[in-house]
Amino acid sequence: MHLPPSLTSSVLVRLYSAICATLRIREENRAEVDAVHARGERLIFCLWHDELFSLIPVSRHLRVVSIVSPSRDGDMLERILASKNVGAVRGSSTRGGVRALLSLARMMKNEQVHACITVDGPAGPRHKTKEGAFFLANRTNARIMPVRIHVRHALRLPTWDKFQVPLPFSRVVIRFGHAWDEGMKEVPDIEESTISRARERLERELHELAVGLIPGEEA
């Protein structure tokens, strides 16, 4: 028997909220996030797709919007995001991606929201940065903010990204990096050479953030 999609989504949202309520989350360098926000500047939170689960609950007073795949799984994720007051625009690298990025760019400029981008999503390759975050930085003058997350005890799903689902009551550490300078300074254009350098820098910083945080990550 197959449950109706709306019922399945409702169950998953409740399950997600129940797990989040038990997590013991510690944030590192959150003060920099709040300081940038207090100055009225925009941030683009950049993380790997498999670490998304544990970031959503910490948006608190921030207005954050993410790009969500226009698929059935995306429908469920949009409901989960909404349950934590995180907005969504629909699109992917193959279906409406540019339109979604332009919509998010307009929201960032007109509605004063931050963006959350899983930089290797929606379908990989795993831990290889794509260009969407840099396009946004160039269009909005927002600042790139690398983020890494370690979950002490988690299930890894058999998906392309080995998506992590924290076990109830697990300890979670969310480590924010240092915000890049203004988007138009760091990504002055979207030429291939500029994007290539930005990708290399972001991948390097995401790796460095994990050193001492995630077992197996070494300098």
HULINJO-V548651 format. One line per field, one symbol per residue. burial: 1 if it has 9 or more other ideal C-beta (glycine too) atoms within 8 Angstrom, else 0. A space follows every 50 residues. Layout:
BEGIN
burial->???
END
This chain:
BEGIN
burial->00001001111110011111011010101101100110000111111111 11111111100011111111000111111111110111111100011001 11111011000011111111100101001111111111110111111111 10010100001111110001111111101100110110010001100110 0110111011101000100
END
